[in-house]
Amino acid sequence: MAQSAEIRIGELSRLTGCNVETVRYYERVGLLPRPPRSAAQYRLYNSADVRHLAFVRRARELGFTLDEIRTLLALAVADGEDTCAEVRQVAAGHLADIRAKIADLRALERALSDAVQRCDAGELPGCPLIDTLSVVPPLASRARTTRATSPNCG
């Protein structure tokens, strides 16, 4: 595909598997450059835009935040001496977040499994599941909130 090939948004969506509305969203938030327009005001993309959007989509699939993706895109363009180390640092931070989420999910699984077992046993008055859901989490758990997400591709 030549750099100057003119691709409209529907074709870009088809080539990347990214929803048209998500493409527009990424343009609004600056993850995808605003393309030139045709005389009829259609957005016109090229092969570099296809690669760029594929990069963003894959990064989102891996759970990177929009800010992390901006950083990765800037590093990809910079291609400086320390680029790989900086990309590694971003990825290592993201990996730490994922591992923390997995630990949280395992704790949730244990708590829910315990509540279901207590419910099955019928040992306690009331409903152990309702009691488990009614517990306010410790402040440390609330501080580690789920990251803000954008509409997903696909």
N, CA, C and O atoms as a DFTB+ gen file, in Angstrom:
616 C
 N C O
     1  1       0.860      -1.176       0.000
     2  2       0.000       0.000       0.000
     3  2       0.900       1.230       0.000
     4  3       1.745       1.359       0.885
     5  1       0.752       2.104      -0.928
     6  2       1.590       3.293      -1.052
     7  2       1.233       4.316       0.013
     8  3       0.089       4.393       0.461
     9  1       2.239       5.107       0.414
    10  2       2.040       6.132       1.441
    11  2       0.926       7.094       1.048
    12  3       0.160       7.536       1.904
    13  1       0.827       7.425      -0.238
    14  2      -0.134       8.439      -0.665
    15  2      -1.526       7.879      -0.987
    16  3      -2.423       8.631      -1.368
    17  1      -1.706       6.550      -0.834
    18  2      -3.009       5.957      -1.120
    19  2      -4.073       6.637      -0.274
    20  3      -3.892       6.843       0.926
    21  1      -5.161       6.974      -0.899
    22  2      -6.251       7.630      -0.182
    23  2      -7.254       6.591       0.275
    24  3      -7.883       5.909      -0.534
    25  1      -7.389       6.484       1.579
    26  2      -8.269       5.507       2.196
    27  2      -9.309       6.271       3.007
    28  3      -8.968       7.127       3.823
    29  1     -10.564       5.957       2.779
    30  2     -11.617       6.604       3.569
    31  2     -11.796       5.868       4.890
    32  3     -11.284       4.763       5.068
    33  1     -12.519       6.480       5.806
    34  2     -12.618       5.977       7.174
    35  2     -13.202       4.565       7.258
    36  3     -12.781       3.775       8.104
    37  1     -14.153       4.242       6.405
    38  2     -14.733       2.898       6.417
    39  2     -13.702       1.840       6.054
    40  3     -13.668       0.762       6.648
    41  1     -12.867       2.154       5.078
    42  2     -11.812       1.219       4.675
    43  2     -10.756       1.117       5.764
    44  3     -10.260       0.025       6.042
    45  1     -10.404       2.240       6.384
    46  2      -9.455       2.220       7.500
    47  2      -9.999       1.329       8.614
    48  3      -9.264       0.534       9.200
    49  1     -11.261       1.466       8.894
    50  2     -11.915       0.652       9.911
    51  2     -11.822      -0.829       9.551
    52  3     -11.490      -1.662      10.395
    53  1     -12.117      -1.148       8.297
    54  2     -12.063      -2.541       7.848
    55  2     -10.640      -3.096       7.924
    56  3     -10.439      -4.229       8.359
    57  1      -9.650      -2.297       7.501
    58  2      -8.260      -2.758       7.480
    59  2      -7.688      -2.990       8.877
    60  3      -6.839      -3.860       9.067
    61  1      -8.148      -2.221       9.839
    62  2      -7.582      -2.303      11.187
    63  2      -8.484      -3.021      12.189
    64  3      -8.040      -3.373      13.282
    65  1      -9.745      -3.237      11.823
    66  2     -10.675      -3.846      12.761
    67  2     -11.109      -2.896      13.854
    68  3     -11.595      -3.321      14.902
    69  1     -10.934      -1.618      13.611
    70  2     -11.264      -0.595      14.600
    71  2     -12.553       0.108      14.191
    72  3     -12.679       0.550      13.049
    73  1     -13.494       0.213      15.095
    74  2     -14.783       0.847      14.843
    75  2     -14.607       2.279      14.335
    76  3     -13.715       2.990      14.797
    77  1     -15.443       2.708      13.395
    78  2     -15.373       4.057      12.823
    79  2     -15.479       5.127      13.912
    80  3     -14.738       6.109      13.893
    81  1     -16.392       4.939      14.850
    82  2     -16.537       5.924      15.937
    83  2     -15.281       5.977      16.801
    84  3     -14.920       7.038      17.311
    85  1     -14.622       4.846      16.965
    86  2     -13.378       4.813      17.739
    87  2     -12.274       5.545      17.001
    88  3     -11.463       6.227      17.628
    89  1     -12.226       5.419      15.687
    90  2     -11.254       6.170      14.883
    91  2     -11.455       7.665      15.111
    92  3     -10.496       8.401      15.342
    93  1     -12.693       8.101      15.046
    94  2     -12.993       9.528      15.270
    95  2     -12.598       9.953      16.683
    96  3     -12.060      11.041      16.887
    97  1     -12.872       9.085      17.652
    98  2     -12.508       9.365      19.038
    99  2     -10.991       9.527      19.164
   100  3     -10.518      10.478      19.785
   101  1     -10.232       8.604      18.578
   102  2      -8.774       8.693      18.645
   103  2      -8.260       9.977      17.990
   104  3      -7.259      10.540      18.432
   105  1      -8.933      10.433      16.954
   106  2      -8.573      11.720      16.355
   107  2      -8.833      12.855      17.345
   108  3      -7.989      13.731      17.533
   109  1      -9.999      12.830      17.971
   110  2     -10.352      13.905      18.922
   111  2      -9.377      13.987      20.083
   112  3      -9.030      15.085      20.518
   113  1      -8.923      12.834      20.599
   114  2      -8.036      12.834      21.762
   115  2      -6.557      12.881      21.373
   116  3      -5.687      12.833      22.242
   117  1      -6.275      12.975      20.089
   118  2      -4.897      13.163      19.641
   119  2      -4.062      11.908      19.489
   120  3      -2.844      12.008      19.338
   121  1      -4.666      10.730      19.523
   122  2      -3.896       9.507      19.300
   123  2      -3.690       9.222      17.821
   124  3      -2.762       8.509      17.440
   125  1      -4.539       9.768      17.013
   126  2      -4.448       9.602      15.564
   127  2      -4.504      11.003      14.964
   128  3      -5.413      11.772      15.276
   129  1      -3.543      11.343      14.105
   130  2      -3.570      12.699      13.524
   131  2      -4.825      12.915      12.688
   132  3      -5.333      11.993      12.049
   133  1      -5.309      14.135      12.704
   134  2      -6.479      14.465      11.874
   135  2      -6.032      14.412      10.410
   136  3      -5.057      15.060      10.030
   137  1      -6.748      13.640       9.597
   138  2      -6.333      13.480       8.205
   139  2      -6.805      14.644       7.341
   140  3      -7.698      15.399       7.726
   141  1      -6.195      14.776       6.176
   142  2      -6.723      15.769       5.232
   143  2      -8.107      15.313       4.766
   144  3      -8.496      14.160       4.954
   145  1      -8.826      16.234       4.165
   146  2     -10.179      15.928       3.689
   147  2     -10.232      16.066       2.178
   148  3      -9.491      16.842       1.574
   149  1     -11.127      15.293       1.590
   150  2     -11.363      15.395       0.149
   151  2     -12.236      16.620      -0.106
   152  3     -12.701      17.263       0.835
   153  1     -12.456      16.941      -1.381
   154  2     -13.329      18.055      -1.741
   155  2     -14.734      17.839      -1.185
   156  3     -15.450      18.796      -0.891
   157  1     -15.125      16.561      -1.044
   158  2     -16.437      16.232      -0.504
   159  2     -16.410      16.098       1.021
   160  3     -17.390      15.663       1.626
   161  1     -15.291      16.471       1.634
   162  2     -15.103      16.453       3.094
   163  2     -14.961      15.060       3.715
   164  3     -15.158      14.893       4.919
   165  1     -14.619      14.063       2.894
   166  2     -14.310      12.747       3.440
   167  2     -12.909      12.767       4.022
   168  3     -12.005      13.383       3.458
   169  1     -12.728      12.093       5.151
   170  2     -11.389      11.938       5.710
   171  2     -10.592      11.030       4.777
   172  3     -11.101      10.016       4.302
   173  1      -9.341      11.403       4.521
   174  2      -8.489      10.603       3.642
   175  2      -7.240      10.162       4.394
   176  3      -6.423      10.986       4.804
   177  1      -7.103       8.854       4.567
   178  2      -5.988       8.277       5.302
   179  2      -5.014       7.642       4.320
   180  3      -5.306       7.504       3.132
   181  1      -3.839       7.256       4.846
   182  2      -2.846       6.577       4.014
   183  2      -2.298       5.368       4.770
   184  3      -2.755       5.061       5.872
   185  1      -1.335       4.694       4.189
   186  2      -0.807       3.468       4.798
   187  2      -0.143       3.739       6.144
   188  3      -0.185       2.885       7.031
   189  1       0.468       4.911       6.314
   190  2       1.060       5.252       7.618
   191  2      -0.033       5.340       8.684
   192  3       0.179       4.943       9.830
   193  1      -1.199       5.860       8.305
   194  2      -2.317       5.944       9.249
   195  2      -2.816       4.551       9.625
   196  3      -3.206       4.311      10.768
   197  1      -2.800       3.639       8.659
   198  2      -3.213       2.255       8.930
   199  2      -2.268       1.648       9.967
   200  3      -2.721       1.039      10.936
   201  1      -0.958       1.811       9.769
   202  2       0.025       1.284      10.718
   203  2      -0.134       1.940      12.090
   204  3      -0.072       1.273      13.123
   205  1      -0.338       3.255      12.082
   206  2      -0.484       4.023      13.323
   207  2      -1.699       3.515      14.110
   208  3      -1.600       3.258      15.309
   209  1      -2.833       3.374      13.437
   210  2      -4.046       2.917      14.102
   211  2      -3.910       1.461      14.553
   212  3      -4.410       1.097      15.618
   213  1      -3.251       0.640      13.772
   214  2      -3.023      -0.753      14.177
   215  2      -2.183      -0.799      15.455
   216  3      -2.432      -1.625      16.334
   217  1      -1.197       0.080      15.557
   218  2      -0.373       0.182      16.754
   219  2      -1.244       0.545      17.960
   220  3      -1.160      -0.097      19.007
   221  1      -2.073       1.569      17.807
   222  2      -2.950       2.027      18.895
   223  2      -3.904       0.907      19.302
   224  3      -4.099       0.646      20.489
   225  1      -4.487       0.260      18.321
   226  2      -5.447      -0.810      18.611
   227  2      -4.781      -1.943      19.386
   228  3      -5.327      -2.429      20.376
   229  1      -3.617      -2.355      18.939
   230  2      -2.911      -3.456      19.618
   231  2      -2.518      -3.047      21.038
   232  3      -2.628      -3.845      21.969
   233  1      -2.062      -1.812      21.202
   234  2      -1.703      -1.329      22.535
   235  2      -2.926      -1.327      23.457
   236  3      -2.816      -1.676      24.633
   237  1      -4.083      -0.939      22.929
   238  2      -5.314      -0.970      23.731
   239  2      -5.686      -2.406      24.086
   240  3      -6.126      -2.676      25.203
   241  1      -5.509      -3.331      23.133
   242  2      -5.795      -4.741      23.417
   243  2      -4.925      -5.250      24.561
   244  3      -5.352      -6.100      25.343
   245  1      -3.706      -4.728      24.655
   246  2      -2.791      -5.128      25.721
   247  2      -3.050      -4.356      27.011
   248  3      -2.373      -4.573      28.016
   249  1      -4.030      -3.458      26.981
   250  2      -4.441      -2.766      28.190
   251  2      -3.710      -1.473      28.499
   252  3      -3.902      -0.904      29.574
   253  1      -2.875      -0.992      27.583
   254  2      -2.194       0.281      27.822
   255  2      -3.224       1.401      27.863
   256  3      -4.212       1.373      27.129
   257  1      -2.991       2.390      28.726
   258  2      -3.878       3.548      28.802
   259  2      -3.604       4.462      27.608
   260  3      -2.599       4.306      26.915
   261  1      -4.488       5.395      27.381
   262  2      -4.287       6.350      26.290
   263  2      -3.008       7.153      26.508
   264  3      -2.270       7.407      25.556
   265  1      -2.738       7.556      27.751
   266  2      -1.505       8.295      28.025
   267  2      -0.265       7.445      27.774
   268  3       0.726       7.938      27.236
   269  1      -0.314       6.188      28.156
   270  2       0.814       5.291      27.895
   271  2       1.018       5.130      26.387
   272  3       2.153       5.095      25.911
   273  1      -0.074       5.035      25.645
   274  2       0.030       4.900      24.185
   275  2       0.633       6.166      23.587
   276  3       1.470       6.088      22.687
   277  1       0.220       7.322      24.076
   278  2       0.824       8.581      23.597
   279  2       2.332       8.562      23.819
   280  3       3.108       8.941      22.942
   281  1       2.728       8.118      24.996
   282  2       4.162       8.039      25.307
   283  2       4.867       7.074      24.366
   284  3       5.932       7.389      23.834
   285  1       4.281       5.908      24.158
   286  2       4.890       4.916      23.263
   287  2       4.986       5.435      21.830
   288  3       5.989       5.216      21.151
   289  1       3.945       6.119      21.377
   290  2       3.972       6.690      20.021
   291  2       5.070       7.748      19.895
   292  3       5.786       7.797      18.894
   293  1       5.192       8.586      20.913
   294  2       6.239       9.614      20.893
   295  2       7.617       8.964      20.885
   296  3       8.517       9.421      20.181
   297  1       7.782       7.909      21.657
   298  2       9.070       7.210      21.685
   299  2       9.358       6.529      20.353
   300  3      10.504       6.492      19.906
   301  1       8.323       5.993      19.719
   302  2       8.514       5.338      18.419
   303  2       8.996       6.335      17.378
   304  3       9.819       6.000      16.527
   305  1       8.490       7.551      17.443
   306  2       8.899       8.597      16.497
   307  2      10.295       9.103      16.834
   308  3      11.112       9.339      15.944
   309  1      10.562       9.267      18.129
   310  2      11.849       9.815      18.572
   311  2      12.999       8.892      18.188
   312  3      14.041       9.349      17.717
   313  1      12.805       7.595      18.391
   314  2      13.805       6.585      18.048
   315  2      15.210       7.004      18.468
   316  3      16.172       6.860      17.714
   317  1      15.302       7.522      19.679
   318  2      16.584       7.977      20.202
   319  2      17.404       6.858      20.797
   320  3      17.033       5.686      20.745
   321  1      18.526       7.251      21.362
   322  2      19.475       6.304      21.936
   323  2      18.863       5.511      23.090
   324  3      19.132       4.319      23.238
   325  1      18.055       6.162      23.893
   326  2      17.468       5.526      25.069
   327  2      16.030       5.056      24.849
   328  3      15.346       4.695      25.807
   329  1      15.567       5.057      23.602
   330  2      14.178       4.736      23.311
   331  2      13.765       3.374      23.853
   332  3      12.730       3.258      24.510
   333  1      14.550       2.358      23.591
   334  2      14.178       1.006      24.015
   335  2      14.075       0.933      25.534
   336  3      13.159       0.300      26.058
   337  1      14.991       1.565      26.241
   338  2      14.949       1.562      27.706
   339  2      13.704       2.292      28.206
   340  3      13.085       1.867      29.182
   341  1      13.338       3.378      27.547
   342  2      12.141       4.125      27.953
   343  2      10.871       3.331      27.664
   344  3       9.940       3.322      28.470
   345  1      10.839       2.666      26.516
   346  2       9.684       1.818      26.187
   347  2       9.586       0.686      27.201
   348  3       8.493       0.347      27.653
   349  1      10.714       0.107      27.553
   350  2      10.736      -0.957      28.552
   351  2      10.190      -0.454      29.873
   352  3       9.448      -1.169      30.547
   353  1      10.540       0.753      30.250
   354  2      10.062       1.333      31.507
   355  2       8.533       1.482      31.499
   356  3       7.871       1.163      32.486
   357  1       7.986       1.963      30.395
   358  2       6.524       2.098      30.268
   359  2       5.883       0.711      30.358
   360  3       4.905       0.517      31.079
   361  1       6.442      -0.248      29.623
   362  2       5.889      -1.604      29.615
   363  2       6.020      -2.261      30.984
   364  3       5.105      -2.964      31.415
   365  1       7.127      -2.049      31.669
   366  2       7.317      -2.632      32.998
   367  2       6.309      -2.054      33.994
   368  3       5.787      -2.778      34.841
   369  1       6.041      -0.772      33.892
   370  2       5.019      -0.159      34.749
   371  2       3.645      -0.739      34.478
   372  3       2.872      -1.002      35.400
   373  1       3.352      -0.935      33.210
   374  2       2.063      -1.516      32.826
   375  2       1.969      -2.965      33.319
   376  3       0.922      -3.396      33.802
   377  1       3.057      -3.699      33.194
   378  2       3.083      -5.084      33.667
   379  2       2.843      -5.144      35.177
   380  3       2.135      -6.029      35.656
   381  1       3.422      -4.218      35.919
   382  2       3.200      -4.167      37.370
   383  2       1.719      -3.919      37.671
   384  3       1.159      -4.523      38.586
   385  1       1.088      -3.026      36.898
   386  2      -0.345      -2.768      37.073
   387  2      -1.167      -4.028      36.805
   388  3      -2.101      -4.339      37.544
   389  1      -0.813      -4.746      35.746
   390  2      -1.531      -5.977      35.396
   391  2      -1.379      -7.011      36.503
   392  3      -2.347      -7.666      36.889
   393  1      -0.161      -7.153      37.011
   394  2       0.062      -8.129      38.089
   395  2      -0.725      -7.758      39.338
   396  3      -1.233      -8.640      40.031
   397  1      -0.831      -6.468      39.635
   398  2      -1.621      -6.023      40.793
   399  2      -3.095      -6.343      40.570
   400  3      -3.789      -6.763      41.496
   401  1      -3.573      -6.145      39.340
   402  2      -4.969      -6.471      39.042
   403  2      -5.223      -7.974      39.174
   404  3      -6.262      -8.393      39.683
   405  1      -4.274      -8.773      38.716
   406  2      -4.414     -10.228      38.835
   407  2      -4.472     -10.621      40.311
   408  3      -5.280     -11.467      40.695
   409  1      -3.627     -10.016      41.134
   410  2      -3.650     -10.305      42.573
   411  2      -5.002      -9.908      43.160
   412  3      -5.569     -10.641      43.970
   413  1      -5.518      -8.752      42.753
   414  2      -6.831      -8.312      43.220
   415  2      -7.918      -9.300      42.788
   416  3      -8.802      -9.643      43.573
   417  1      -7.844      -9.750      41.539
   418  2      -8.840     -10.705      41.044
   419  2      -8.764     -12.031      41.804
   420  3      -9.793     -12.645      42.086
   421  1      -7.565     -12.466      42.131
   422  2      -7.425     -13.707      42.904
   423  2      -8.044     -13.542      44.297
   424  3      -8.707     -14.446      44.804
   425  1      -7.817     -12.381      44.900
   426  2      -8.412     -12.110      46.215
   427  2      -9.936     -12.072      46.104
   428  3     -10.641     -12.582      46.975
   429  1     -10.437     -11.466      45.032
   430  2     -11.878     -11.434      44.811
   431  2     -12.434     -12.837      44.623
   432  3     -13.502     -13.169      45.138
   433  1     -11.701     -13.649      43.884
   434  2     -12.137     -15.025      43.660
   435  2     -12.225     -15.781      44.984
   436  3     -13.194     -16.498      45.232
   437  1     -11.209     -15.620      45.833
   438  2     -11.224     -16.298      47.135
   439  2     -12.405     -15.829      47.979
   440  3     -13.096     -16.641      48.593
   441  1     -12.636     -14.510      48.007
   442  2     -13.730     -13.965      48.818
   443  2     -15.083     -14.466      48.316
   444  3     -15.945     -14.854      49.105
   445  1     -15.257     -14.451      47.007
   446  2     -16.534     -14.898      46.445
   447  2     -16.720     -16.396      46.634
   448  3     -17.817     -16.855      46.953
   449  1     -15.661     -17.148      46.439
   450  2     -15.736     -18.593      46.632
   451  2     -16.095     -18.910      48.079
   452  3     -16.926     -19.780      48.338
   453  1     -15.476     -18.213      49.016
   454  2     -15.771     -18.410      50.432
   455  2     -17.237     -18.086      50.731
   456  3     -17.913     -18.823      51.449
   457  1     -17.713     -16.977      50.170
   458  2     -19.104     -16.585      50.405
   459  2     -20.067     -17.620      49.834
   460  3     -21.070     -17.948      50.468
   461  1     -19.775     -18.130      48.657
   462  2     -20.637     -19.149      48.044
   463  2     -20.626     -20.412      48.906
   464  3     -21.674     -21.022      49.120
   465  1     -19.464     -20.805      49.397
   466  2     -19.382     -22.002      50.248
   467  2     -20.159     -21.811      51.551
   468  3     -20.845     -22.723      52.014
   469  1     -20.042     -20.596      52.145
   470  2     -20.790     -20.324      53.376
   471  2     -22.288     -20.346      53.099
   472  3     -23.080     -20.775      53.938
   473  1     -22.659     -19.886      51.929
   474  2     -24.068     -19.887      51.557
   475  2     -24.563     -21.335      51.394
   476  3     -25.643     -21.695      51.861
   477  1     -23.745     -22.146      50.722
   478  2     -24.096     -23.557      50.527
   479  2     -24.210     -24.286      51.856
   480  3     -25.075     -25.145      52.024
   481  1     -23.340     -23.946      52.797
   482  2     -23.317     -24.623      54.092
   483  2     -24.509     -24.242      54.948
   484  3     -24.925     -25.012      55.814
   485  1     -25.065     -23.054      54.714
   486  2     -26.213     -22.602      55.480
   487  2     -25.911     -22.389      56.948
   488  3     -26.806     -22.485      57.787
   489  1     -24.646     -22.097      57.271
   490  2     -24.206     -21.960      58.657
   491  2     -24.673     -20.669      59.329
   492  3     -24.937     -20.649      60.531
   493  1     -24.771     -19.608      58.557
   494  2     -25.028     -18.298      59.145
   495  2     -26.446     -17.833      58.853
   496  3     -27.028     -18.185      57.828
   497  1     -26.999     -17.032      59.772
   498  2     -28.296     -16.440      59.464
   499  2     -28.113     -15.379      58.386
   500  3     -27.039     -14.788      58.269
   501  1     -29.138     -15.140      57.615
   502  2     -29.025     -14.144      56.553
   503  2     -28.330     -14.732      55.345
   504  3     -28.270     -15.949      55.174
   505  1     -27.812     -13.862      54.521
   506  2     -27.180     -14.301      53.275
   507  2     -25.705     -13.887      53.252
   508  3     -25.411     -12.694      53.189
   509  1     -24.789     -14.830      53.301
   510  2     -23.364     -14.506      53.283
   511  2     -22.936     -13.742      52.024
   512  3     -22.025     -12.916      52.080
   513  1     -23.587     -14.015      50.901
   514  2     -23.235     -13.296      49.676
   515  2     -23.569     -11.813      49.803
   516  3     -22.772     -10.958      49.418
   517  1     -24.757     -11.510      50.349
   518  2     -25.148     -10.116      50.546
   519  2     -24.200      -9.462      51.539
   520  3     -23.793      -8.317      51.345
   521  1     -23.844     -10.181      52.602
   522  2     -22.912      -9.640      53.591
   523  2     -21.552      -9.325      52.953
   524  3     -20.960      -8.283      53.234
   525  1     -21.060     -10.228      52.093
   526  2     -19.780     -10.022      51.424
   527  2     -19.831      -8.808      50.511
   528  3     -18.883      -8.024      50.462
   529  1     -20.925      -8.653      49.794
   530  2     -21.058      -7.515      48.877
   531  2     -21.220      -6.196      49.620
   532  3     -20.940      -5.135      49.061
   533  1     -21.662      -6.248      50.855
   534  2     -21.917      -5.037      51.630
   535  2     -20.683      -4.506      52.343
   536  3     -20.725      -3.403      52.888
   537  1     -19.597      -5.246      52.357
   538  2     -18.383      -4.829      53.053
   539  2     -17.694      -3.712      52.267
   540  3     -17.490      -3.816      51.058
   541  1     -17.344      -2.645      52.982
   542  2     -16.600      -1.539      52.363
   543  2     -15.137      -1.946      52.304
   544  3     -14.562      -2.316      53.328
   545  1     -14.507      -1.884      51.098
   546  2     -13.112      -2.315      50.989
   547  2     -12.184      -1.364      51.748
   548  3     -12.508      -0.192      51.942
   549  1     -11.022      -1.883      52.177
   550  2     -10.047      -1.023      52.837
   551  2      -9.611       0.101      51.905
   552  3      -9.692      -0.029      50.684
   553  1      -9.157       1.188      52.481
   554  2      -8.765       2.369      51.709
   555  2      -7.709       2.038      50.669
   556  3      -7.754       2.584      49.567
   557  1      -6.763       1.165      50.977
   558  2      -5.691       0.822      50.029
   559  2      -6.263       0.200      48.755
   560  3      -5.774       0.478      47.659
   561  1      -7.283      -0.629      48.886
   562  2      -7.872      -1.256      47.701
   563  2      -8.616      -0.248      46.854
   564  3      -8.610      -0.341      45.626
   565  1      -9.266       0.727      47.503
   566  2     -10.004       1.734      46.752
   567  2      -9.064       2.671      46.027
   568  3      -9.429       3.213      44.983
   569  1      -7.870       2.879      46.545
   570  2      -6.913       3.786      45.903
   571  2      -6.443       3.234      44.572
   572  3      -6.103       3.996      43.667
   573  1      -6.422       1.923      44.445
   574  2      -5.981       1.287      43.215
   575  2      -7.190       1.053      42.340
   576  3      -7.671      -0.075      42.234
   577  1      -7.685       2.100      41.713
   578  2      -8.902       1.996      40.916
   579  2      -8.588       1.544      39.516
   580  3      -7.447       1.607      39.058
   581  1      -9.618       1.086      38.848
   582  2      -9.487       0.686      37.456
   583  2      -9.197       1.907      36.608
   584  3      -9.759       2.979      36.828
   585  1      -8.329       1.737      35.654
   586  2      -7.963       2.852      34.795
   587  2      -9.103       3.262      33.902
   588  3      -9.975       2.466      33.552
   589  1      -9.070       4.557      33.533
   590  2     -10.080       5.067      32.602
   591  2      -9.823       4.445      31.241
   592  3      -8.675       4.306      30.817
   593  1     -10.886       4.074      30.566
   594  2     -10.738       3.475      29.250
   595  2     -11.550       4.262      28.235
   596  3     -12.473       5.005      28.571
   597  1     -11.177       4.072      27.009
   598  2     -11.901       4.692      25.913
   599  2     -12.710       3.606      25.235
   600  3     -12.599       2.434      25.594
   601  1     -13.516       3.979      24.266
   602  2     -14.201       2.934      23.514
   603  2     -13.175       1.986      22.897
   604  3     -12.142       2.433      22.397
   605  1     -13.444       0.718      22.928
   606  2     -12.496      -0.257      22.389
   607  2     -12.674      -0.415      20.894
   608  3     -13.746      -0.173      20.340
   609  1     -11.604      -0.823      20.266
   610  2     -11.679      -1.157      18.851
   611  2     -12.400      -2.485      18.724
   612  3     -12.378      -3.319      19.628
   613  1     -13.023      -2.654      17.607
   614  2     -13.608      -3.958      17.354
   615  2     -15.006      -4.025      17.536
   616  3     -15.603      -5.085      17.347
